[in-house]
């Protein structure tokens, strides 16, 4: 039903703008198209990338009213906001964290000093918006684990990000687990493959992931089939009369 709604409001339209809200995992896509009367109309797709709470919302940017969404959020699900057709759109709650691209060495030192119960990587994730645990581990590794050098490692890495000095790569650990990032992951020990763009990096990562997931799913299905067949045969053997079991053994 949501795909039908997108075809109605967006098919044949032109994407006029794509925005990320700060460093949050929220992307707004403005689409201008002609409605049933031939008049130009603007619609907005809001993509909220939040794990199992991810959502895609179609709304009218002039009024903020939601047309519909892939996932409805009712008052029983969230007391902060409702995402339903006809309701005014409310963005996910802000995390009230610092922008890492604008943070100073003093901000980093203060965040580390205030989070006394958290490890350095956890303190960084809790203080700065958009900073993933993977990148926080990279900062700690580049600082050699020394808290005195964390501020310098943090600001140096953020300077690369602010200047778009990216080096997309996929690193495969000896265990077989793979990690990818737009910035070099020196703390991931294993074979690393570099790519010319983040698009190529993501495409390679998710194609490989899809193949691995398919093999894993088929392995699970085959193991379940063998387990069920073994259980059924064991049950049949246990229910068979003694004479029948002896005749099968002689055969």
VEXPA-202072 format. One record per residue (C-alpha): residue number from 1; residue in one letter; y, z, x. Coordinates in nm, 3 decimals. Each point is the difference from the previous one (the first is absolute). Last residue first. Example, Ala and Ser with C-alpha at 12.3 -4.5 7.8 and 13.67 -1.06 7.14 Angstrom:
BEGIN
r num = 2 | residuo = S | yy = -0.106 | zz = 0.714 | xx = 1.367 $
r num = 1 | residuo = A | yy = -0.344 | zz = 0.066 | xx = -0.137 $
! end
This chain:
BEGIN
r num = 251 | residuo = X | yy = -5.688 | zz = 0.536 | xx = 1.819 $
r num = 250 | residuo = X | yy = -0.180 | zz = 0.325 | xx = 0.082 $
r num = 249 | residuo = X | yy = 0.331 | zz = 0.191 | xx = -0.032 $
r num = 248 | residuo = X | yy = 0.073 | zz = -0.166 | xx = -0.331 $
r num = 247 | residuo = X | yy = -0.346 | zz = 0.096 | xx = -0.127 $
r num = 246 | residuo = X | yy = 0.058 | zz = 0.361 | xx = 0.102 $
r num = 245 | residuo = X | yy = 0.335 | zz = 0.011 | xx = -0.183 $
r num = 244 | residuo = X | yy = -0.160 | zz = -0.147 | xx = -0.313 $
r num = 243 | residuo = X | yy = -0.279 | zz = 0.260 | xx = 0.009 $
r num = 242 | residuo = X | yy = 0.256 | zz = 0.285 | xx = 0.035 $
r num = 241 | residuo = X | yy = 0.196 | zz = -0.118 | xx = -0.306 $
r num = 240 | residuo = X | yy = 0.351 | zz = -0.138 | xx = 0.076 $
r num = 239 | residuo = X | yy = 0.297 | zz = 0.231 | xx = -0.060 $
r num = 238 | residuo = X | yy = 0.067 | zz = 0.085 | xx = 0.368 $
r num = 237 | residuo = X | yy = -0.026 | zz = -0.364 | xx = 0.109 $
r num = 236 | residuo = X | yy = 0.239 | zz = -0.105 | xx = -0.276 $
r num = 235 | residuo = X | yy = 0.251 | zz = 0.268 | xx = 0.104 $
r num = 234 | residuo = X | yy = -0.018 | zz = -0.105 | xx = 0.365 $
r num = 233 | residuo = X | yy = 0.049 | zz = -0.361 | xx = -0.105 $
r num = 232 | residuo = X | yy = 0.306 | zz = 0.091 | xx = -0.207 $
r num = 231 | residuo = X | yy = 0.151 | zz = 0.213 | xx = 0.279 $
r num = 230 | residuo = X | yy = -0.054 | zz = -0.272 | xx = 0.259 $
r num = 229 | residuo = X | yy = 0.157 | zz = -0.259 | xx = -0.232 $
r num = 228 | residuo = X | yy = 0.302 | zz = 0.223 | xx = -0.059 $
r num = 227 | residuo = X | yy = 0.046 | zz = 0.072 | xx = 0.371 $
r num = 226 | residuo = X | yy = -0.039 | zz = -0.366 | xx = 0.093 $
r num = 225 | residuo = X | yy = 0.260 | zz = -0.102 | xx = -0.260 $
r num = 224 | residuo = X | yy = 0.241 | zz = 0.273 | xx = 0.114 $
r num = 223 | residuo = X | yy = -0.036 | zz = -0.109 | xx = 0.364 $
r num = 222 | residuo = X | yy = 0.064 | zz = -0.361 | xx = -0.099 $
r num = 221 | residuo = X | yy = 0.313 | zz = 0.094 | xx = -0.199 $
r num = 220 | residuo = X | yy = 0.133 | zz = 0.215 | xx = 0.286 $
r num = 219 | residuo = X | yy = -0.058 | zz = -0.278 | xx = 0.252 $
r num = 218 | residuo = X | yy = 0.163 | zz = -0.252 | xx = -0.232 $
r num = 217 | residuo = X | yy = 0.304 | zz = 0.227 | xx = -0.030 $
r num = 216 | residuo = X | yy = 0.025 | zz = 0.048 | xx = 0.377 $
r num = 215 | residuo = X | yy = -0.029 | zz = -0.375 | xx = 0.063 $
r num = 214 | residuo = X | yy = 0.273 | zz = -0.069 | xx = -0.257 $
r num = 213 | residuo = X | yy = 0.223 | zz = 0.276 | xx = 0.140 $
r num = 212 | residuo = X | yy = -0.036 | zz = -0.143 | xx = 0.350 $
r num = 211 | residuo = X | yy = 0.088 | zz = -0.350 | xx = -0.122 $
r num = 210 | residuo = X | yy = 0.301 | zz = 0.128 | xx = -0.193 $
r num = 209 | residuo = X | yy = 0.113 | zz = 0.203 | xx = 0.301 $
r num = 208 | residuo = X | yy = -0.021 | zz = -0.304 | xx = 0.227 $
r num = 207 | residuo = X | yy = 0.215 | zz = -0.200 | xx = -0.242 $
r num = 206 | residuo = X | yy = 0.228 | zz = 0.303 | xx = -0.035 $
r num = 205 | residuo = X | yy = 0.065 | zz = 0.035 | xx = 0.371 $
r num = 204 | residuo = X | yy = 0.041 | zz = -0.371 | xx = 0.073 $
r num = 203 | residuo = X | yy = 0.249 | zz = -0.046 | xx = -0.285 $
r num = 202 | residuo = X | yy = 0.189 | zz = 0.314 | xx = 0.098 $
r num = 201 | residuo = X | yy = 0.042 | zz = -0.115 | xx = 0.361 $
r num = 200 | residuo = X | yy = 0.098 | zz = -0.353 | xx = -0.099 $
r num = 199 | residuo = X | yy = 0.271 | zz = 0.136 | xx = -0.232 $
r num = 198 | residuo = X | yy = 0.112 | zz = 0.249 | xx = 0.265 $
r num = 197 | residuo = X | yy = 0.080 | zz = -0.290 | xx = 0.229 $
r num = 196 | residuo = X | yy = -0.107 | zz = -0.151 | xx = 0.331 $
r num = 195 | residuo = X | yy = -0.317 | zz = 0.207 | xx = 0.017 $
r num = 194 | residuo = X | yy = -0.158 | zz = 0.228 | xx = 0.261 $
r num = 193 | residuo = X | yy = -0.365 | zz = 0.110 | xx = 0.007 $
r num = 192 | residuo = X | yy = -0.088 | zz = 0.341 | xx = 0.144 $
r num = 191 | residuo = X | yy = -0.340 | zz = 0.117 | xx = 0.128 $
r num = 190 | residuo = X | yy = -0.030 | zz = 0.375 | xx = 0.018 $
r num = 189 | residuo = X | yy = 0.197 | zz = 0.317 | xx = 0.051 $
r num = 188 | residuo = X | yy = 0.248 | zz = 0.063 | xx = -0.279 $
r num = 187 | residuo = X | yy = 0.279 | zz = 0.207 | xx = 0.160 $
r num = 186 | residuo = X | yy = 0.183 | zz = -0.311 | xx = 0.122 $
r num = 185 | residuo = X | yy = 0.060 | zz = -0.128 | xx = -0.351 $
r num = 184 | residuo = X | yy = 0.262 | zz = -0.272 | xx = 0.048 $
r num = 183 | residuo = X | yy = 0.246 | zz = -0.037 | xx = -0.291 $
r num = 182 | residuo = X | yy = -0.059 | zz = -0.214 | xx = -0.310 $
r num = 181 | residuo = X | yy = -0.319 | zz = 0.195 | xx = -0.066 $
r num = 180 | residuo = X | yy = -0.375 | zz = -0.042 | xx = -0.038 $
r num = 179 | residuo = X | yy = -0.298 | zz = 0.233 | xx = 0.028 $
r num = 178 | residuo = X | yy = -0.371 | zz = -0.086 | xx = 0.010 $
r num = 177 | residuo = X | yy = -0.305 | zz = 0.229 | xx = -0.016 $
r num = 176 | residuo = X | yy = -0.300 | zz = -0.128 | xx = 0.194 $
r num = 175 | residuo = X | yy = -0.076 | zz = 0.332 | xx = 0.171 $
r num = 174 | residuo = X | yy = 0.123 | zz = -0.146 | xx = 0.330 $
r num = 173 | residuo = X | yy = 0.343 | zz = -0.042 | xx = -0.164 $
r num = 172 | residuo = X | yy = 0.128 | zz = -0.342 | xx = -0.104 $
r num = 171 | residuo = X | yy = 0.373 | zz = -0.058 | xx = 0.042 $
r num = 170 | residuo = X | yy = 0.182 | zz = -0.257 | xx = -0.212 $
r num = 169 | residuo = X | yy = 0.339 | zz = -0.114 | xx = 0.125 $
r num = 168 | residuo = X | yy = 0.354 | zz = -0.079 | xx = -0.105 $
r num = 167 | residuo = X | yy = 0.252 | zz = 0.027 | xx = 0.287 $
r num = 166 | residuo = X | yy = 0.338 | zz = 0.064 | xx = -0.161 $
r num = 165 | residuo = X | yy = 0.339 | zz = 0.023 | xx = 0.164 $
r num = 164 | residuo = X | yy = 0.179 | zz = 0.000 | xx = -0.334 $
r num = 163 | residuo = X | yy = 0.307 | zz = 0.172 | xx = 0.153 $
r num = 162 | residuo = X | yy = -0.037 | zz = 0.296 | xx = -0.239 $
r num = 161 | residuo = X | yy = -0.375 | zz = 0.019 | xx = 0.073 $
r num = 160 | residuo = X | yy = 0.050 | zz = -0.005 | xx = 0.378 $
r num = 159 | residuo = X | yy = 0.270 | zz = 0.267 | xx = -0.031 $
r num = 158 | residuo = X | yy = -0.239 | zz = 0.205 | xx = -0.215 $
r num = 157 | residuo = X | yy = -0.253 | zz = -0.001 | xx = 0.285 $
r num = 156 | residuo = X | yy = 0.259 | zz = 0.114 | xx = 0.254 $
r num = 155 | residuo = X | yy = 0.138 | zz = 0.268 | xx = -0.237 $
r num = 154 | residuo = X | yy = -0.344 | zz = 0.152 | xx = -0.055 $
r num = 153 | residuo = X | yy = -0.107 | zz = -0.007 | xx = 0.366 $
r num = 152 | residuo = X | yy = 0.326 | zz = 0.168 | xx = 0.104 $
r num = 151 | residuo = X | yy = -0.028 | zz = 0.266 | xx = -0.272 $
r num = 150 | residuo = X | yy = -0.366 | zz = 0.065 | xx = 0.081 $
r num = 149 | residuo = X | yy = 0.058 | zz = 0.069 | xx = 0.370 $
r num = 148 | residuo = X | yy = 0.053 | zz = 0.378 | xx = -0.025 $
r num = 147 | residuo = X | yy = -0.293 | zz = 0.024 | xx = -0.243 $
r num = 146 | residuo = X | yy = -0.238 | zz = -0.122 | xx = 0.267 $
r num = 145 | residuo = X | yy = -0.305 | zz = -0.180 | xx = -0.144 $
r num = 144 | residuo = X | yy = 0.043 | zz = -0.274 | xx = 0.258 $
r num = 143 | residuo = X | yy = 0.317 | zz = -0.109 | xx = -0.175 $
r num = 142 | residuo = X | yy = -0.155 | zz = -0.342 | xx = -0.060 $
r num = 141 | residuo = X | yy = -0.295 | zz = 0.174 | xx = -0.166 $
r num = 140 | residuo = X | yy = 0.226 | zz = 0.203 | xx = -0.230 $
r num = 139 | residuo = X | yy = 0.183 | zz = -0.317 | xx = -0.102 $
r num = 138 | residuo = X | yy = -0.327 | zz = -0.185 | xx = -0.063 $
r num = 137 | residuo = X | yy = -0.130 | zz = 0.288 | xx = -0.212 $
r num = 136 | residuo = X | yy = 0.316 | zz = -0.025 | xx = -0.212 $
r num = 135 | residuo = X | yy = -0.057 | zz = -0.373 | xx = -0.036 $
r num = 134 | residuo = X | yy = -0.348 | zz = 0.057 | xx = -0.143 $
r num = 133 | residuo = X | yy = 0.115 | zz = 0.290 | xx = -0.220 $
r num = 132 | residuo = X | yy = 0.250 | zz = -0.241 | xx = -0.159 $
r num = 131 | residuo = X | yy = 0.378 | zz = 0.029 | xx = 0.025 $
r num = 130 | residuo = X | yy = 0.164 | zz = -0.150 | xx = -0.308 $
r num = 129 | residuo = X | yy = 0.224 | zz = 0.301 | xx = -0.055 $
r num = 128 | residuo = X | yy = 0.040 | zz = 0.254 | xx = 0.278 $
r num = 127 | residuo = X | yy = -0.056 | zz = 0.377 | xx = -0.010 $
r num = 126 | residuo = X | yy = -0.357 | zz = 0.043 | xx = -0.123 $
r num = 125 | residuo = X | yy = -0.138 | zz = -0.283 | xx = 0.212 $
r num = 124 | residuo = X | yy = 0.172 | zz = 0.141 | xx = 0.310 $
r num = 123 | residuo = X | yy = -0.132 | zz = 0.352 | xx = -0.061 $
r num = 122 | residuo = X | yy = -0.352 | zz = -0.136 | xx = -0.052 $
r num = 121 | residuo = X | yy = 0.010 | zz = -0.177 | xx = 0.336 $
r num = 120 | residuo = X | yy = 0.131 | zz = 0.314 | xx = 0.173 $
r num = 119 | residuo = X | yy = -0.266 | zz = 0.229 | xx = -0.151 $
r num = 118 | residuo = X | yy = 0.117 | zz = 0.202 | xx = -0.301 $
r num = 117 | residuo = X | yy = 0.056 | zz = 0.376 | xx = -0.027 $
r num = 116 | residuo = X | yy = 0.338 | zz = 0.006 | xx = 0.177 $
r num = 115 | residuo = X | yy = 0.149 | zz = -0.285 | xx = -0.200 $
r num = 114 | residuo = X | yy = 0.367 | zz = 0.100 | xx = 0.049 $
r num = 113 | residuo = X | yy = -0.006 | zz = -0.045 | xx = 0.378 $
r num = 112 | residuo = X | yy = -0.153 | zz = -0.347 | xx = -0.020 $
r num = 111 | residuo = X | yy = 0.251 | zz = -0.120 | xx = -0.259 $
r num = 110 | residuo = X | yy = 0.287 | zz = 0.144 | xx = 0.205 $
r num = 109 | residuo = X | yy = -0.114 | zz = -0.177 | xx = 0.317 $
r num = 108 | residuo = X | yy = -0.032 | zz = -0.329 | xx = -0.186 $
r num = 107 | residuo = X | yy = 0.345 | zz = 0.034 | xx = -0.157 $
r num = 106 | residuo = X | yy = 0.149 | zz = 0.088 | xx = 0.342 $
r num = 105 | residuo = X | yy = -0.154 | zz = -0.315 | xx = 0.152 $
r num = 104 | residuo = X | yy = 0.185 | zz = -0.197 | xx = -0.264 $
r num = 103 | residuo = X | yy = -0.125 | zz = -0.148 | xx = -0.326 $
r num = 102 | residuo = X | yy = 0.140 | zz = -0.327 | xx = -0.135 $
r num = 101 | residuo = X | yy = -0.319 | zz = -0.206 | xx = 0.010 $
r num = 100 | residuo = X | yy = -0.204 | zz = 0.308 | xx = -0.093 $
r num = 99 | residuo = X | yy = 0.185 | zz = 0.039 | xx = -0.334 $
r num = 98 | residuo = X | yy = -0.026 | zz = 0.370 | xx = -0.083 $
r num = 97 | residuo = X | yy = -0.209 | zz = 0.128 | xx = -0.291 $
r num = 96 | residuo = X | yy = 0.100 | zz = 0.085 | xx = -0.354 $
r num = 95 | residuo = X | yy = -0.332 | zz = -0.122 | xx = -0.143 $
r num = 94 | residuo = X | yy = 0.160 | zz = -0.183 | xx = -0.290 $
r num = 93 | residuo = X | yy = -0.184 | zz = 0.022 | xx = -0.330 $
r num = 92 | residuo = X | yy = -0.148 | zz = -0.330 | xx = -0.123 $
r num = 91 | residuo = X | yy = 0.260 | zz = -0.226 | xx = -0.165 $
r num = 90 | residuo = X | yy = 0.088 | zz = 0.044 | xx = -0.366 $
r num = 89 | residuo = X | yy = -0.013 | zz = -0.303 | xx = -0.227 $
r num = 88 | residuo = X | yy = 0.145 | zz = 0.035 | xx = -0.349 $
r num = 87 | residuo = X | yy = -0.277 | zz = -0.005 | xx = -0.262 $
r num = 86 | residuo = X | yy = -0.077 | zz = -0.301 | xx = -0.221 $
r num = 85 | residuo = X | yy = -0.343 | zz = -0.062 | xx = 0.152 $
r num = 84 | residuo = X | yy = -0.133 | zz = 0.311 | xx = 0.179 $
r num = 83 | residuo = X | yy = 0.060 | zz = 0.165 | xx = 0.336 $
r num = 82 | residuo = X | yy = 0.082 | zz = 0.367 | xx = -0.064 $
r num = 81 | residuo = X | yy = 0.159 | zz = 0.225 | xx = 0.261 $
r num = 80 | residuo = X | yy = -0.007 | zz = 0.349 | xx = 0.153 $
r num = 79 | residuo = X | yy = -0.260 | zz = 0.172 | xx = -0.223 $
r num = 78 | residuo = X | yy = -0.265 | zz = -0.250 | xx = 0.106 $
r num = 77 | residuo = X | yy = -0.346 | zz = -0.079 | xx = -0.138 $
r num = 76 | residuo = X | yy = 0.025 | zz = 0.164 | xx = -0.343 $
r num = 75 | residuo = X | yy = 0.354 | zz = -0.132 | xx = -0.034 $
r num = 74 | residuo = X | yy = -0.147 | zz = -0.352 | xx = 0.028 $
r num = 73 | residuo = X | yy = -0.007 | zz = -0.233 | xx = 0.299 $
r num = 72 | residuo = X | yy = -0.126 | zz = -0.346 | xx = -0.093 $
r num = 71 | residuo = X | yy = -0.153 | zz = -0.202 | xx = 0.282 $
r num = 70 | residuo = X | yy = 0.046 | zz = -0.376 | xx = 0.021 $
r num = 69 | residuo = X | yy = 0.351 | zz = 0.033 | xx = -0.137 $
r num = 68 | residuo = X | yy = 0.197 | zz = -0.113 | xx = -0.303 $
r num = 67 | residuo = X | yy = 0.342 | zz = -0.116 | xx = -0.117 $
r num = 66 | residuo = X | yy = 0.171 | zz = 0.305 | xx = 0.152 $
r num = 65 | residuo = X | yy = 0.367 | zz = 0.051 | xx = -0.089 $
r num = 64 | residuo = X | yy = 0.242 | zz = 0.021 | xx = 0.293 $
r num = 63 | residuo = X | yy = 0.271 | zz = -0.155 | xx = -0.216 $
r num = 62 | residuo = X | yy = 0.127 | zz = -0.282 | xx = 0.223 $
r num = 61 | residuo = X | yy = -0.303 | zz = 0.013 | xx = 0.232 $
r num = 60 | residuo = X | yy = -0.241 | zz = -0.082 | xx = -0.286 $
r num = 59 | residuo = X | yy = -0.341 | zz = 0.128 | xx = 0.107 $
r num = 58 | residuo = X | yy = -0.343 | zz = -0.101 | xx = 0.127 $
r num = 57 | residuo = X | yy = -0.188 | zz = 0.282 | xx = 0.175 $
r num = 56 | residuo = X | yy = -0.279 | zz = -0.022 | xx = 0.255 $
r num = 55 | residuo = X | yy = -0.173 | zz = 0.328 | xx = 0.083 $
r num = 54 | residuo = X | yy = -0.162 | zz = 0.194 | xx = 0.280 $
r num = 53 | residuo = X | yy = -0.116 | zz = 0.356 | xx = -0.080 $
r num = 52 | residuo = X | yy = -0.336 | zz = -0.049 | xx = 0.176 $
r num = 51 | residuo = X | yy = 0.187 | zz = -0.076 | xx = 0.320 $
r num = 50 | residuo = X | yy = 0.376 | zz = 0.005 | xx = -0.045 $
r num = 49 | residuo = X | yy = 0.131 | zz = -0.357 | xx = 0.020 $
r num = 48 | residuo = X | yy = 0.252 | zz = -0.020 | xx = -0.285 $
r num = 47 | residuo = X | yy = 0.082 | zz = -0.365 | xx = -0.070 $
r num = 46 | residuo = X | yy = 0.301 | zz = -0.045 | xx = -0.227 $
r num = 45 | residuo = X | yy = 0.026 | zz = -0.344 | xx = -0.159 $
r num = 44 | residuo = X | yy = 0.346 | zz = -0.080 | xx = -0.130 $
r num = 43 | residuo = X | yy = 0.101 | zz = -0.252 | xx = -0.264 $
r num = 42 | residuo = X | yy = 0.310 | zz = -0.216 | xx = -0.023 $
r num = 41 | residuo = X | yy = 0.061 | zz = -0.244 | xx = -0.286 $
r num = 40 | residuo = X | yy = 0.145 | zz = -0.348 | xx = -0.010 $
r num = 39 | residuo = X | yy = 0.016 | zz = -0.142 | xx = -0.352 $
r num = 38 | residuo = X | yy = -0.249 | zz = -0.265 | xx = -0.111 $
r num = 37 | residuo = X | yy = -0.060 | zz = 0.157 | xx = -0.339 $
r num = 36 | residuo = X | yy = -0.352 | zz = 0.113 | xx = 0.091 $
r num = 35 | residuo = X | yy = 0.128 | zz = 0.158 | xx = 0.322 $
r num = 34 | residuo = X | yy = 0.107 | zz = -0.175 | xx = 0.318 $
r num = 33 | residuo = X | yy = -0.081 | zz = 0.165 | xx = 0.331 $
r num = 32 | residuo = X | yy = 0.150 | zz = 0.229 | xx = 0.263 $
r num = 31 | residuo = X | yy = -0.238 | zz = 0.228 | xx = 0.191 $
r num = 30 | residuo = X | yy = 0.115 | zz = 0.311 | xx = 0.190 $
r num = 29 | residuo = X | yy = -0.270 | zz = 0.168 | xx = 0.212 $
r num = 28 | residuo = X | yy = 0.037 | zz = 0.374 | xx = 0.073 $
r num = 27 | residuo = X | yy = -0.226 | zz = 0.164 | xx = 0.257 $
r num = 26 | residuo = X | yy = -0.089 | zz = 0.371 | xx = 0.016 $
r num = 25 | residuo = X | yy = -0.191 | zz = 0.156 | xx = 0.290 $
r num = 24 | residuo = X | yy = 0.309 | zz = 0.195 | xx = 0.106 $
r num = 23 | residuo = X | yy = 0.185 | zz = -0.080 | xx = 0.321 $
r num = 22 | residuo = X | yy = 0.321 | zz = -0.075 | xx = -0.184 $
r num = 21 | residuo = X | yy = -0.084 | zz = -0.167 | xx = -0.329 $
r num = 20 | residuo = X | yy = -0.152 | zz = -0.329 | xx = 0.112 $
r num = 19 | residuo = X | yy = 0.169 | zz = -0.305 | xx = -0.144 $
r num = 18 | residuo = X | yy = -0.103 | zz = -0.355 | xx = -0.094 $
r num = 17 | residuo = X | yy = 0.260 | zz = -0.225 | xx = -0.157 $
r num = 16 | residuo = X | yy = 0.040 | zz = -0.323 | xx = -0.194 $
r num = 15 | residuo = X | yy = -0.362 | zz = -0.086 | xx = -0.078 $
r num = 14 | residuo = X | yy = 0.025 | zz = -0.308 | xx = -0.221 $
r num = 13 | residuo = X | yy = -0.174 | zz = -0.027 | xx = -0.336 $
r num = 12 | residuo = X | yy = -0.260 | zz = -0.250 | xx = -0.113 $
r num = 11 | residuo = X | yy = -0.218 | zz = 0.279 | xx = -0.137 $
r num = 10 | residuo = X | yy = 0.194 | zz = 0.327 | xx = 0.002 $
r num = 9 | residuo = X | yy = 0.046 | zz = 0.131 | xx = -0.355 $
r num = 8 | residuo = X | yy = -0.288 | zz = -0.154 | xx = -0.195 $
r num = 7 | residuo = X | yy = -0.233 | zz = -0.034 | xx = 0.296 $
r num = 6 | residuo = X | yy = 0.065 | zz = 0.363 | xx = 0.092 $
r num = 5 | residuo = X | yy = -0.083 | zz = 0.109 | xx = -0.356 $
r num = 4 | residuo = X | yy = -0.328 | zz = -0.192 | xx = 0.010 $
r num = 3 | residuo = X | yy = -0.082 | zz = 0.171 | xx = 0.330 $
r num = 2 | residuo = X | yy = 0.070 | zz = 0.338 | xx = -0.165 $
r num = 1 | residuo = X | yy = -0.241 | zz = -0.079 | xx = -0.282 $
! end
